[in-house]
Amino acid sequence: MNKRYAAITAVCGAVLLLSPAVHAESQTTAPAETTSAQTAAATTADTSAAETTTTTTVTTVTDAPADRISFEDIGSGVRLTCYRWLNQDDVVIPDQLGGKPVTEIGENAFKYCYAYTVKLPDTVETIGAHAFEGCVYLKSMEIPKHCRQIEESAFQDCAALESVTLPESVQYIGGAAFDGTPYLNAVTGDTVILGDGFLYMDRGSAEHVVIPDTVKIIGQRAFANHTELQSLEIPKGVKRIQPEAFAGCTALAEIQCDAQLNAIAPDAFADTKWAEAKDDLLVLGDTLVAYRGNEQELTLPEGLRVINDQAFAGNASLTTLHLPETLKEVRQDAFANCPSLQIVLFGDQLQTIGDRAFLNCGTLNYLRLGHALEQIGEAAFAGCPYLETVYLPDTMRTIGNCALGYRQVPDQGEYEKMNNAVTIYSNTECAVNYAVAADLKLAPLPAAENTEPAPELKEELQKTTSGGFRLDASWLTAAGIGGFLILLAGLRRILRNNRL
């Protein structure tokens, strides 16, 4: 009898000792799915907890066990990739991990975390997709003041999230970022505007829409698939239109735009009557969104300020391009993969050439860049083997990596040095630094002109080894401007006769 009693006592004691460990282990596994009943229960439990206790546990991530937190080096900072220590109420993320600033919260990093609040450092610039999805106890979130991007579904289904502070720095909010939160549900009316002028979504079905004057950014898929929408007015305060903002608005045919847009996604108006119009030039305000023609020589009209991302990308017909004096910016990939493009003549107000703007323009051999150019983006002229001479004005401030003298490695995102001999004519520090780093030839820009000298165009075009044509350029002599214009007219005649 005594032995049986002792055995029973031992078993009960073991169960009592093991139960906390089992409970703790059950807390470390994130729920695979949160049903509406579970969400309601979590909210109720949260309310009850607030009424019965006044103490919370404040935890910094450096206190968490090593196997529950991870981060990775991304160059200038680190990305917090995983945080899975669930036994706390409030979490504080330090501004540094591993000696570098925390600049990104990675995809799924806090997904299904049980914290009531998470304090992010001001160093954070990006909050990744699904980063806080399903954090059913999370009550409030202050987005860091330097944050620029909140990716898709970042706070989706945070059933207790009532308060979000959005700084002016936020320029992108992905689709469904705040769906399923009290914060979003509290916004009344058809047009949902968050923070300082971010149009997150439109719940209406109007045929004509006037974007409110307070709006600065039209968010991703904000009006997507509003098939009733026929006409649209965009006020001058709007600065950005995000991907697929009006995609699938199949009846949208008329757009009045008074804005000077800093960014417009190439697919912002996909599958609309407006985008499918037969005009060669698709223009929104002062931005050329797309060119669908097949001209060999093209002169763009005055009044255009921007050539948008991918506007000419892949055009196989264009050989010679005359750009207007009003043009100030050529955005990324604007002329990428235009195999026949040889001559580009910019006006004197051009300031910015974006990343990969002329990537893989394999026959490009002459540029006139004007007097005001300040910035050339990364790989802007990579893959242009016949561009051997570039004249950069004294206004230049930045030249991106691999901008000149490089080519893209096939089937890779990397670049390698080309064998062609590129000479940069410039007096600027950035040009000197780039030429030294890329091992390119450098020569001073003539004092008489704060831009490139006008070229003397030869009477005959010389065939290249690739089967195309190229032009050689040298200094314009005493023939003067009149002689140059005559030579240019002759060049155009030759181009037409040879069907370049």
N, C-alpha and C positions, 0 to 999 in steps of 0.2 A: 504493500500500500504506500509506504513512504517513498519507495523507488518510483512508483507510477506518479505520485504527486510531484516529485522532484523533476521528472521528465516533462510533465505538463507545464510546470513553472518555467523551465528552461526554454521551451518552445515559445511561450507567451512573451518572455523577455526578448527573445530574438526578433519576434515580430515587431515589438515596440521599438527596438533599436533600428530596425531596417526601415520602418515607415517614413521617417524624415528624409532618408536618402531617396526612397521611391518618389516621395512628393517633390523633392528638388529636381530629380531627373525628369519628372513629367513636365516641369515648368520650362525646361530647356528646349523642348520640341515645339516649334512654331506650328500653329494650327494650319492644316492644309487648306481649309476653306472656312469662311465665316458666314454662317447663315444669318437671315434676318432675326431669328429668335436668339441666336448667340449674341448678335450685336445689341439687341435690346437688353439682354441679360447683363452684358458687359457694362452698358450705360447705367443700368439700375445699380449694379454692384459698385460702380464708380461713385454714384450719388450717395449710396449708403456709407461708403468708406469715408467720404468727405464729412458726413455728419457725425461719425463715431470717433474720428481721430483727428488730431491737429498736427501730427508729426509725419514727416516724410523723409525718405532716404535720398540724399543728394550724392550722386556718384559721377566721378570723372572717368573717362574711358581708360585712363592709365591705371585705375584701380581694378579693372576687369581682369579675369584670368587670361593668360596669354593665348589659350586655345579658343577664346571667344571673341577675339578682335584681330583684324588683319588690315593692313594698308600696303599700298605699293607706290614706289617712286615714279613720278611722271615728269621728271625733269626739274622744273622750277618749283615744284611742290609735291604733295602726296595726295593720293586718293584713298579715302577710308572705304574699304571694300566690304567689310563685314563686322557687324556688332551683334552678338548673340547672348549677352549676359542679361537675363530677363528679371532678375530679382532686385529691382529698384523702382523708385517712383519718379525721380528727376535725374536727367543725364546732362552732363556738361562736357562738350567736346573741346579739348584744348586747342589753341591756335597752332601748335606744332606737334608733330609726331616724327620720331626719328631725326630730329634736328631740322626739319623742313616744314614750311607752312602747310596746313590742311587747306587745299584749294578746291577739292571735289569731294562730294558725298556720292559714293558709287552706286551703281544699279543694285537694287534689292538690299542695300546695306543695313537698314533698320526694319525691313519688312516683318510685320507681325510682332514688333517689339511691344512690351507691356508698359513702357514709360508713360507718365502723365505729361511731362514736358521734356523737350530736348533743346538745349542751348547750343547753337552753332556759332563758331567764331566768325568774326568779320572777314577773315581771310578766304572764306568759301566763295567761289565764283560759280559753281555748277552743282545742282542737286539732280542726281541721276534718275533714270526711269525706275518707277516702283520703289524708290528709296524708302518711303515711309508707308507704303500701301498696307492697309489692314491693321494699322496701329490703333486699335479700337478704344484705347484709353487716352490717347493724345488729345489734350484739350486746346492747346494754343501753339502757335508757331510764329516766331519772329524771323523772317527771312533776312540773312545778313546784308548789310548795306552795300556790299560790293558784288553781290550775287547778280549774274547776268542771265543764267539759264535755269529753268525748272523743267525737267524733261517729262515725258508723258507718264501719266498715272502716278506721279510722284507721291501724292497724298490721297489717292483714291481709296474710298471706303474707310476713311478714318472717321468712325461713327460718332465720336465725341468732339471732333475738331470744330470749334465755334469761332475762333479768332485767328486771323492770319494778318501779319503786317508785311505788306509788299513795298519795298523801296523803289525809288525811281530808276535804279540801276537795272532792274529786270527788263530784258528785251525779248525774252522768249519764254512762253509757257506752252508746254506740249499738251496734246489732246488728252482729255479726261484727267488732267492733273489734280483737280479738286472735286471730281464727281463723287457723289455719295457721301458728302460732308454737310453738316449743319451750316457751315460757313457759306457754302454755295447756295444751299436751299433758302437761306435768309434773304437773298437778293430778290427783290420783287421786280415785276415788269418783264417785258419780252427781251429787252437788251440787258445782258449781264455784263457790267463793267466792274472790274476789280482794281484795287489799288489806285494808282495815279494814271488812269486813262487806258487801262488794258481791256479791250473788248473781248471777253472770254467766249461768249456764245450768244446766239440770238434764238429765242424760243418762238418767235412769231412766224407768220405766213403771209406777210404783206407782199404786194406786187411791186411796190416802189418803196425803197428804203433810203433814208437820209441818215448817214452816220453822224452821231452827236458831235458837236464841236469839241467836247472834252476828251475825245478819243485820240490817243497817240499811236496805239498799236492794235491792229486787227488780228486776233489770234488764230492759231491753227484750227482749221475746220469750223470756224465760228459760224459760218452760214452754209456749210456744206450740205448739198442735196436739198436746198430750198427751191424746189422746182417751180414754185409760184413766182419767184422773184424775176422781174422783167427789167427794172431800171434801178440805178444806184447812183447816189451822190456822195463823193468822198471829199470832206472839207480839208482846208490847208493845214490843219493841225496834225493830221495823220502822217506818221513818219515811217511806219513799217507795216507790211502785209505779209503774214506768215504762210507757210505751206498749206495748200488746199483750202485756203480761207473761204473761197467761193466755189470750190470744185463741185461739179455735179449740179450747179444751178443752170439747168439746161435751157431755161427761157431767158436768161440774162443776156440782153443784146445791147443795152445802152448804159454807158458809164460816163459820168461827169466827174472829173478829178481836178481839184484845185491845189492838191498837195504836191510838195517837193519831197518825194519818197526817198528815204535813206536806204531802204531795202525792200525788195518785192520778190517773193519766191517765184521761180519760173512756172510752178504748177498752181499758183494761187487762183487762177481762173480756168483751170482745166475743165474740159467738157462743158463749156458755155458757148452760147451763140456769139458772144463778143470775141472770144479767143479763136473761134472757127471762121471768122470773117475772111473773105477772099483777098483782102488788101495785103500787099507785100510787107508793109511796115505796120506792126502792131504797137501803137503808142498809147501810154497811159500818163497823162499830164505831160511832164517834160522827160519822161523815161521811155526809151525804145526797149520794149519788152521782148520782141522777137522780129526776125526778118525771115520771110518765107519765099523770097524771090529767087531767080536764077540768073541775074545780071552778071556780066563779067566785070564791068566797071560801074561803080555806084558812088553817087554823091548824096550824102544824107542832108536833110533840110536843116536850116538854121532854127534855133529854138530848143533843140535837144540838149539836155544837160547831162544825161546818163545813158550809157549803153548797159543794159542789164545782164545779169548772169546768163551765160549760154545763149545769148541773143542770136549769134551767127554760128554757133558751134556745129561743126560737121558740114558746113556749106562747101560744096565741091566746085562751084562755078566761079566764085568771086576771085578776081585777080588784082584789081586796083580799087582802092577805097579812099574817098575824099571825105573827111570828117568836118563838121561845122565848127566855126569859131566859138560857139556857145558851149561846146562839149567840155565838161570838167572831169568826168570820171568814166573809166572803162572797168567794169566789174569782173569778178573771177570767171574764168572759162568762157568769156564773151566770144572769142574767136578761136577757141581750141579746135584743133583737128580740121583746119581749113587748108587742104593740101595744095590748092592753086593760088593762094593769096601771096602776092609778090611785093606790092607797094602799098604803104599806108601813110597818108599825109594828115597829120593832126593839126588842129588849130592852136592858137597861142594861149588858150585858157585851160588847156588840159593840165590837171594836177595829179591824178591818181590812175595808175594802171594796176589792176588787181591780180591776185594769185592766178597763175596758169592762163592768163588772158590770151596769149598767143601760143599756147603749148602745141607742139607738133605741127606748126605751120611750115612744112618742109621746104617750100620754095621762097619764103619771105627773105628779101635781100635788101630792102631799103625802107627806112623809117624817117619821117620828119616829126620830131617830138615837141617842137615849140619852145616857148620861152619860160613857161610857168610850171613845168613838171616838178613834182616834189617826191613822189613815191612810186617805186616799181615793186610789185609783189613777188612772192616766192615763185620760182619756176615760170615767171611771166613769159620769157622767150626761150624756154628750154625746148630742145628739139627743133631749132631753127638753124641748120648747118650752114646756110648761105648768108646769114646775117653777120657780116665780118666787120662792119664799122658802125659804131653807135656814138652819137653826139649828145651829151647830157648837159643841160643848162646849169647855171650857178644856183638855181633854186632847189636842186636836188638835196633831199635829206635822208632818204632811206632806199636801199636796194636789198631786196629779199634774197634769201639763200637760193642758189642755183638759178638765178634770174637770167643770166647770160653765160653762154659757153658750155652748157650742160645738155644732156638728153636723158629721157626717161628710160630706165631699164625695162625691156619688154616683160610684160606680165608681172611687174613688181611696182610698188609705190616709191621706189628709190630712184635717185638720179646719179649719173656718172659724167665725168668730164668728157667733152668732145675733142676731137683732134683738130678742129678748124681753128684758124688764127683770128681771134676776135680782138679788135682794138677799140678801147673806150677813150673818147676825147672828152675830158672834163677837168675842171679845176676844183671840184668839191672833195671834201674829206671822205664822204661815204663812197665815192667812186674810187678813190685811191685805196681805201681799205678793201673794197670788194675786189679790185684788180689784183692786189697783192695776195689775198686769200685764195682767189681762183686761178692765180698764175696767168693772168691776161695782160696784154700789152696796154699801156696807158700813155696818153699824150695830152698836153695842155690844150684847152679850148682856146681858139684865137681871141685876143682881146677885143677885136673889132665887132664881134658878134657874141651875144650872150645866148647863143643857141648853135645848132649845127650850121656849117657853111652850106650854101646851095650847091647841088651837084651839077657837074657837066655830064649830061646823059649822052652816051655814045649813040651813033646813028644805027648801029646794028646790034641786035640782041645775040648773045652768045649762048649756044646750047650747053647745058650742064651735062655731066656724066649720068645724071638721073633721067635724062630725056626731057627735062623741062627747060625753062628759060631763066636767065638771070641778068641783072644789070650791074655794071661797074660804075662807081661814083668817085669823083675827084673834085677838087676845088673849082668853082666858077671863076673864070679869068675875066679879062677886061671886056668881054662881050657884054657884061652888064645884065640888068634885069630883063631888058627887052629881048636880048639874045636867049636868055634862059627860057622865057615864055615861048619863043619860037621853037626851041629844042623840045620843050614839053609837048607842044602841039604835034610835032613830028613823032614823038614817042607814042602818043595816043593813036596816031594813024598806023604806026607799025604794030601796036598791040592788036588793033582791030583786024589788020590784014593777016596777022599770024594766028588769030582766034585764040589768044591766051586765056 
